[in-house]
Amino acid sequence: MAPVLGAFLAGPASAVVLEGAIVRQTGNGQFVILDAGEVFAVGEDNFDDDNLYAFNEDQNIVLDRAIRVDIGAQEGLIPEGTTVASHYVFFDAVRGTHLGFVIFDAPILGVAAFQDTMAATDFLANNEVVYLSPELRGLEEGDEVWIDSDDPNKLWVFWSGSSPGDYIRVFTERSPGAMM
């Protein structure tokens, strides 16, 4: 990956993933917000449980280039100069299906849901997390993700888990909850 030049406003994240829940599932999981300031690894079946997870990546970054997304954003692009907050949402179950949601403190601009768009936006991670098997990230066939039509801060997921799991990157508008 080429180095990214430009001014990035970086700082530790605060409570920008506000809450979430699993509404229906085959399993016994719950919604968990992880602290990306601590070292942990995600990917390669590292969690293998029924939980729906989210954590904050870099916050309030002024994009020095447009980024492509698979869901949301007009024409699939978030334009250069936009201030975004980046978040990671995943389900790493051996098997099972669940319907759940995640609520952010700012409206969702777009979602990177496939390997190529996730890889192209890895420069927005900027945390202590170790991303294992990045070539296996994204959604599996039949998985669904959508932005709530009545609440632009709410993301719905309907995922069936299998190895290695389901992983997406969510971009919101500037996060008022992030510390600068």
C-alpha positions, 0 to 999 in steps of 0.5 A: 500500500502506498503511503498516504500523504495529506493532513489527517486529523487523528486522535483517540476515539470516544463512544462513536459506536453507541449501541447495537443489538441482535434482534434474532439469531440461531445462537446465544450471542450479544452485541459487543463494542470492542476497544480498538485502543487495546491490542487484539486480532480480528479474522481467521476465526479468532473469535468463533462465537455468536456475538456481533462486534463493532469497534471504532477505527480512525476518527474524523479524517479529512479524506485526501482522495475519494473512497469507493463504497459498496453501499450508500454514498451517491454513485458509490463514492465518498468525495475527497475533502469529506470528513469521515469516521471509520468503524469495523463491524463483524460476525465471526461465528462457526455457523448460525444466522443473525439479524442485528443492528449497530447505531453510530453517533453520526449518519452513515455515509457508506459501507465497504462490504467486499475485499477490494473496497476494504483493502482500499480503505485500510489506511483508515484503520489507525489502531492497535488491532491486528487484521488477520487474513485481510484477503478473506474479509467482506461478506459472503453470498446471501449476506445483507447490509442496509442503512435504516431508511428512517434512521441514517445512524443505524445499520442493519445486518442479516448475516449467516456465519461460516468460516472466516466470518463477515466483516465490513467497514462503515463510514459515518459523517464527522463523529461528534463523540470522537476526541480530537 
